[in-house]
Amino acid sequence: MAQPIDVLHNKSVVHADRRSFWPIFVLSFAVFMAIALVGAVGGQQWRTWLPGAEGAKSLLGGVKSAVWTFMSHLS
């Protein structure tokens, strides 16, 4: 059964969005991790510097929540 052209086009758009998502995610994760590491090594309250990381208990958890908060603002 042939699918309409609109359905095929939407699948390719979703695939392209998925490919462009990961480089942005990895880059923002690296930037937020660097900010958090500088703050943690310096003994600062780095969680207030990152969006969405205020309630995180670990460095990695705080960075992940900051990245997801940042990514939600992009779309």
VEXFIKE-34041 format. One record per residue (C-alpha): residue number from 1; residue in three letters; chain; x, y, z. Coordinates in nm, 2 decimals. Layout:
NUM ALA A X Y Z
...
END
This chain:
1 MET A 0.00 0.00 0.00
2 ALA A 0.15 0.33 -0.10
3 GLN A 0.17 0.61 0.16
4 PRO A 0.07 0.96 0.07
5 ILE A 0.36 1.20 -0.01
6 ASP A 0.29 1.41 0.30
7 VAL A 0.36 1.11 0.53
8 LEU A 0.68 1.03 0.36
9 HIS A 0.79 1.39 0.37
10 ASN A 0.71 1.42 0.74
11 LYS A 0.92 1.10 0.81
12 SER A 1.22 1.26 0.64
13 VAL A 1.18 1.58 0.83
14 VAL A 1.16 1.40 1.16
15 HIS A 1.48 1.20 1.07
16 ALA A 1.66 1.52 0.97
17 ASP A 1.55 1.68 1.30
18 ARG A 1.68 1.38 1.49
19 ARG A 2.02 1.41 1.32
20 SER A 2.05 1.78 1.40
21 PHE A 1.94 1.72 1.76
22 TRP A 2.24 1.52 1.88
23 PRO A 2.52 1.76 1.78
24 ILE A 2.34 2.04 1.96
25 PHE A 2.28 1.81 2.27
26 VAL A 2.65 1.70 2.28
27 LEU A 2.79 2.05 2.24
28 SER A 2.56 2.20 2.50
29 PHE A 2.63 1.91 2.74
30 ALA A 3.01 1.98 2.70
31 VAL A 2.96 2.35 2.76
32 PHE A 2.74 2.30 3.07
33 MET A 2.97 2.03 3.20
34 ALA A 3.27 2.26 3.18
35 ILE A 3.08 2.54 3.36
36 ALA A 2.97 2.29 3.63
37 LEU A 3.33 2.15 3.67
38 VAL A 3.48 2.50 3.70
39 GLY A 3.22 2.59 3.97
40 ALA A 3.26 2.26 4.16
41 VAL A 3.64 2.28 4.16
42 GLY A 3.62 2.64 4.27
43 GLY A 3.38 2.55 4.55
44 GLN A 3.10 2.77 4.41
45 GLN A 2.72 2.71 4.40
46 TRP A 2.73 2.61 4.03
47 ARG A 2.37 2.47 4.03
48 THR A 2.23 2.82 4.03
49 TRP A 2.43 2.90 3.72
50 LEU A 2.26 2.64 3.51
51 PRO A 1.89 2.64 3.41
52 GLY A 1.70 2.36 3.56
53 ALA A 1.98 2.22 3.77
54 GLU A 1.88 2.39 4.10
55 GLY A 1.73 2.07 4.25
56 ALA A 1.99 1.82 4.13
57 LYS A 2.19 1.62 4.37
58 SER A 2.48 1.52 4.15
59 LEU A 2.70 1.70 3.90
60 LEU A 2.60 1.47 3.61
61 GLY A 2.23 1.49 3.70
62 GLY A 2.25 1.87 3.72
63 VAL A 2.42 1.90 3.38
64 LYS A 2.17 1.67 3.22
65 SER A 1.87 1.86 3.35
66 ALA A 2.03 2.19 3.24
67 VAL A 2.08 2.05 2.89
68 TRP A 1.72 1.92 2.87
69 THR A 1.59 2.26 3.00
70 PHE A 1.81 2.44 2.74
71 MET A 1.70 2.21 2.46
72 SER A 1.33 2.26 2.54
73 HIS A 1.37 2.63 2.48
74 LEU A 1.51 2.57 2.13
75 SER A 1.21 2.41 1.98
END
